[in-house]
Amino acid sequence: MPLIPEEPQIHESVPGPRATPATGRTASTPRPVPGPGPRPAPPRGAPAASARPGKPGPAAPPRGPAGAPPAQRSGPKPGAAGAVSETQLQLIPAPESGALDAADEAVDLLLDSGRAPGEVLVLTTGETHPWAAHELSFGEASYWAQQDAADDVFYADATAERATGRPVVVVAVNGGAEETVARALPAAMARAGALLVVCGDPQRINTLLGVNA
C-alpha cells in the first residue's frame, strides 16, 4: 500500500500547541546534548530521584538482564511463531531542504510526549546532521561511545553500519543518491523497535519503496 502522508505529528500524546511546520524553515542551530553531570546530594531523609533532571515523562522502567526495558523490546511475539512485533510507520511531508528541520521538530515532539532521549535515533540520508558532524570532530571513538551510553538522542548517517536499533527511529531524507535512500529506508525500519518516522518528499519515498502512489 502507498504511504499516506500525515500531518507533522507523532503518535504520542503531545500537550499544547507545537511549532509551525518545517517546510521553508531555515535549519536551526542544533541543540547541545547535555552530558551527565554531578547531582547535588538530596536532603537527609529525602528519597533519591530516579529520573534524569529536566527530562519529560515518567522514569524509565527497570531494565532487565538484556539491558532494555521489557516493554520496548522487539522481536517475535510470544506464541506466534515467526511473527515479529509491529512497528508503526509515519511519514511527515517535507522538501529535501526542510527534511532535517522536520526531523528535529519530530524529536522535540517525541521528547515532549515522554520519550526518553536514549530511545531515539536520528538518521540522515544526505548531509550529516550538525550534531553528528560536531561530535565526530572529536574522533570516532568518542562519537560511538555516546551511542553505547544510550542516554541521549543519537544522530548518524543512514549508511552507518554501526548505528544500532532503538525504539524510535527518525529518518531525514535530506538528499543522497536514489539507491542510498532506497536501502536506507528498509534498514531504518529494521532498526526501529516501535516507531519509524520518515521526513521527506512522499512521492519520492513511495517511488523508492516501489509503491504505486
C-alpha positions as CSV (number, residue, x, y, z in Angstrom):
1,M,0.0,0.0,0.0
2,P,1.3,3.5,-0.6
3,L,2.5,5.6,2.3
4,I,-0.2,8.1,3.1
5,P,1.3,11.5,4.1
6,E,0.2,12.5,7.6
7,E,0.2,15.8,9.5
8,P,3.5,16.6,11.1
9,Q,2.8,15.0,14.4
10,I,4.0,11.9,16.3
11,H,1.8,9.1,17.6
12,E,2.3,10.2,21.1
13,S,0.1,12.3,23.4
14,V,1.6,15.8,22.9
15,P,0.3,18.6,25.2
16,G,-0.2,22.1,24.0
17,P,0.4,23.7,20.6
18,R,3.6,23.0,18.6
19,A,5.8,24.9,16.4
20,T,4.9,25.7,12.7
21,P,5.6,23.1,10.0
22,A,9.2,22.6,8.9
23,T,8.6,23.5,5.3
24,G,10.5,26.6,4.3
25,R,12.1,27.0,7.7
26,T,15.8,27.6,7.9
27,A,17.9,25.0,9.6
28,S,18.0,25.7,13.3
29,T,21.2,25.6,15.3
30,P,21.5,22.0,16.8
31,R,20.5,21.8,20.4
32,P,23.5,20.9,22.6
33,V,23.1,17.5,24.0
34,P,23.7,17.7,27.8
35,G,26.1,15.2,29.2
36,P,25.9,13.6,32.6
37,G,26.9,16.0,35.4
38,P,27.2,15.7,39.1
39,R,24.0,15.7,41.0
40,P,23.6,17.5,44.4
41,A,23.1,15.2,47.3
42,P,19.5,15.0,48.4
43,P,18.5,16.3,51.8
44,R,18.6,13.8,54.6
45,G,15.5,11.6,54.6
46,A,14.5,12.6,51.1
47,P,14.1,9.8,48.5
48,A,16.7,9.7,45.7
49,A,15.4,10.8,42.4
50,S,15.1,8.1,39.8
51,A,14.7,10.2,36.7
52,R,17.2,12.5,35.0
53,P,16.5,16.1,35.8
54,G,15.0,18.2,33.1
55,K,13.6,15.2,31.1
56,P,9.9,15.0,30.5
57,G,7.8,11.9,31.2
58,P,8.0,9.3,33.9
59,A,11.1,7.5,35.0
60,A,12.2,4.7,32.7
61,P,11.1,1.2,33.8
62,P,13.7,-1.1,35.4
63,R,15.9,-2.7,32.8
64,G,16.1,-6.5,32.5
65,P,19.1,-8.7,32.1
66,A,19.5,-7.7,28.4
67,G,19.7,-4.0,29.3
68,A,16.5,-2.9,27.6
69,P,13.1,-2.0,29.1
70,P,10.9,-5.1,28.7
71,A,8.0,-3.0,27.1
72,Q,10.3,-1.8,24.3
73,R,11.9,-5.0,23.1
74,S,11.3,-6.1,19.6
75,G,11.2,-9.5,18.1
76,P,8.7,-12.3,17.7
77,K,5.6,-12.1,19.7
78,P,5.1,-14.8,22.3
79,G,3.1,-17.7,21.0
80,A,3.2,-16.6,17.4
81,A,5.9,-18.4,15.5
82,G,7.7,-16.2,13.0
83,A,5.6,-13.2,13.8
84,V,7.5,-10.0,14.6
85,S,6.4,-7.1,16.7
86,E,4.6,-4.4,14.7
87,T,6.4,-1.1,14.0
88,Q,4.3,1.9,13.4
89,L,5.3,4.0,10.3
90,Q,4.6,7.7,9.9
91,L,5.5,10.0,7.0
92,I,6.0,13.7,7.6
93,P,5.9,15.5,4.3
94,A,8.8,17.9,3.8
95,P,11.0,19.1,1.0
96,E,14.6,17.8,0.8
97,S,15.8,21.2,2.1
98,G,13.5,21.0,5.1
99,A,13.7,17.3,6.0
100,L,16.4,17.9,8.6
101,D,14.4,20.6,10.3
102,A,11.3,18.4,10.2
103,A,13.3,15.6,11.9
104,D,14.5,17.9,14.6
105,E,10.9,19.0,15.3
106,A,9.8,15.4,15.4
107,V,12.4,14.7,18.0
108,D,11.1,17.6,20.1
109,L,7.6,16.3,19.9
110,L,8.8,12.8,21.0
111,L,10.7,14.1,24.0
112,D,7.7,16.4,25.0
113,S,5.4,13.4,24.8
114,G,7.6,11.5,27.4
115,R,10.0,9.5,25.2
116,A,13.4,9.2,26.8
117,P,16.2,10.7,24.8
118,G,18.1,7.4,24.8
119,E,15.2,5.8,22.9
120,V,15.6,8.0,19.8
121,L,17.9,7.5,16.8
122,V,18.0,10.1,14.0
123,L,19.4,9.1,10.6
124,T,20.2,11.3,7.6
125,T,20.4,10.2,4.0
126,G,22.2,13.3,2.7
127,E,24.2,15.8,4.6
128,T,25.3,14.8,8.1
129,H,23.4,16.2,11.0
130,P,25.3,19.2,12.5
131,W,25.3,17.4,15.9
132,A,27.0,14.3,14.4
133,A,29.5,16.4,12.5
134,H,30.4,18.3,15.6
135,E,30.9,15.1,17.7
136,L,32.8,13.3,15.0
137,S,35.3,16.2,15.1
138,F,36.5,14.8,18.4
139,G,37.1,11.3,17.0
140,E,35.0,8.3,16.2
141,A,35.7,6.5,19.5
142,S,34.2,9.4,21.5
143,Y,31.3,9.7,19.0
144,W,30.3,6.0,19.0
145,A,30.7,5.8,22.8
146,Q,27.8,8.2,23.1
147,Q,25.6,5.7,21.2
148,D,26.7,2.9,23.5
149,A,25.9,5.1,26.6
150,A,22.3,5.4,25.2
151,D,21.4,8.4,27.5
152,D,20.7,10.9,24.8
153,V,19.3,11.2,21.2
154,F,21.9,9.9,18.8
155,Y,22.4,11.2,15.3
156,A,24.1,9.2,12.5
157,D,24.3,8.7,8.7
158,A,21.7,6.3,7.4
159,T,24.5,4.3,5.8
160,A,26.4,3.9,9.1
161,E,26.5,0.2,9.8
162,R,27.5,0.7,13.4
163,A,24.2,2.5,14.1
164,T,22.2,0.2,16.4
165,G,18.5,0.0,16.8
166,R,16.3,2.0,19.2
167,P,12.6,2.0,20.0
168,V,12.1,5.1,17.8
169,V,14.0,5.9,14.6
170,V,13.6,9.2,12.7
171,V,14.8,9.4,9.1
172,A,15.5,12.7,7.4
173,V,15.5,12.2,3.6
174,N,17.6,15.3,3.1
175,G,19.5,14.2,0.0
176,G,21.6,11.3,-1.1
177,A,21.6,9.1,-4.2
178,E,18.4,7.3,-5.0
179,E,19.9,3.8,-4.3
180,T,21.2,5.1,-1.0
181,V,17.8,6.2,0.1
182,A,16.2,3.1,-1.2
183,R,18.5,1.0,1.0
184,A,18.3,3.3,4.0
185,L,14.5,3.1,4.5
186,P,14.2,-0.6,4.9
187,A,17.3,-0.6,7.1
188,A,15.8,2.1,9.3
189,M,12.6,0.1,9.6
190,A,14.6,-2.9,10.8
191,R,16.3,-0.7,13.5
192,A,13.0,0.8,14.8
193,G,11.6,-1.2,17.6
194,A,8.2,0.6,17.9
195,L,8.0,3.7,15.6
196,L,9.6,4.8,12.4
197,V,9.2,8.5,11.3
198,V,10.3,9.4,7.8
199,C,10.6,13.1,6.9
200,G,10.8,13.8,3.2
201,D,9.0,14.1,-0.1
202,P,6.1,11.5,-0.1
203,Q,6.2,10.9,-3.9
204,R,9.9,10.2,-3.8
205,I,9.7,7.9,-0.8
206,N,6.8,5.9,-2.3
207,T,8.7,5.6,-5.6
208,L,11.9,4.4,-3.9
209,L,9.9,1.9,-1.9
210,G,8.3,0.6,-5.1
211,V,4.8,1.6,-4.0
212,N,2.3,2.9,-6.5
213,A,1.2,6.3,-5.3
